Amino acid sequence: MAFSKFLSKQVTEIKPSGIRRFFDLAAEMDDVLSLSIGEPDFPTPLPFCEAAAKACAAGDTHYSANYGMIELRQEISKYQKDLIGVEYDPKTEILVTVGGSEAVDITCRACLEPGDEFLIPEPAFVAYAPCALLQNAVPVAIPTTIEEGFKLTADKLRQYITPKTKMLLINSPCNPTGAVMDKESLEEVAKLCIEHDLLVISDEIYAELIYGTKHYSIAACPGMRERTVVISGASKAFAMTGWRLGYLAAPVELLSGIAKIHQFALMCSPTPSQHAALEAFKNGREEVDKMVHEYARRREVIVRGLREMGLEICEPQGAFYAFPSIKSTGLSDEEFCERLLQEEHVAVVPGSAFGESGRGFIRISYAASMDTIHQALEKMAHFVASLKQ
Ligand SMILES: Cc1ncc(COP(=O)(O)O)c(C=O)c1O
């Protein structure tokens, strides 16, 4: 049967994620040391799990309000105010979603129309471009370089704005590069967004995982609150990826539109997860600090280890990824990753999975134990040295 006729053209044309391919390859092998994972290796802190269990035992296993439990939205609103200094009305300006992933998807669905251009600084998280393509919109990559610290500048952005540009993506701290945009650069970018009447999706899912610098949100720049949709969630900071709990914060006029899709497609985020997240946003700061402290130690070990191998790296300031160049080895990023996996049983992700400007780089996740990191670095050093001989 010709099943292809049943699938839409947009779905058929979307390529599967390059990350998945490497997971599948690694899954077929024994004793792989994985530095490829995009999620915390820590278990969800017990008090968050207990809050969910308690709510379930008490019978709260029903649908919640479409926007999410009001107590949770109130807590998220306070949390956001502390984190980025912007206030959102918990009744109308916060929407609890099924992970940050849903938040990205429904924002694209609600805002993009066929032909609209969506600017995405690259290397970038794999979901943004497909979400635009599903709307028949046009994802436009803005390449950033290691020399620029993988940060978007207003000068670069200006070159990519056309009369069709509708939306800009900002992801700071960035997956996969770990780059963090500073306040001044964000303000410059913000001025251009206002001048050209652009909407911004600010994916701040890694906002708490930051080292030696401070997180700023473009929503806090003058004149930007009304044209920014902030995306975040519990997955990364609270080690809650499997709970599927994210949120959107945006002005009521925008959020009420986006919420229509959530209402029909998802109804609400899982209620037990909302209870766990309520505990996390209310009392979880200490748990986050402990994890950030550990990520910071691992980051130092990784950066030092990669430099000792002679690989060029721009020091990551956030998230839990390092993004070194492997161009000096003479291999492509894909060859490098495949051979490293096959010869040394170490899994990392080719940079080209995050767009053309990631070609020649690899993404290394330090959401892995210190022991795994030490062993993997040793094997990687052996591999790199063997290539240089
Ligand atoms: C930049 C970025 N945004 C959003 C997400 C989605 O996270 P979740 O759907 O688990 O909240 C991820 C997950 O890896 C990510 O790296």
The ligand as a Gaussian input file, in Angstrom:
#p B3LYP/6-31G(d) Opt

LIG

0 1
 C       16.976000      24.412000      23.925000
 C       15.897000      23.466000      24.317000
 N       14.636000      23.899000      24.333000
 C       13.618000      23.091000      24.663000
 C       13.848000      21.781000      25.006000
 C       12.666000      20.932000      25.358000
 O       12.701000      20.461000      26.654000
 P       11.424000      19.823000      27.367000
 O       10.416000      19.560000      26.328000
 O       11.904000      18.591000      28.049000
 O       10.972000      20.858000      28.347000
 C       15.150000      21.260000      24.984000
 C       15.428000      19.849000      25.276000
 O       16.492000      19.322000      25.065000
 C       16.211000      22.138000      24.642000
 O       17.481000      21.724000      24.631000

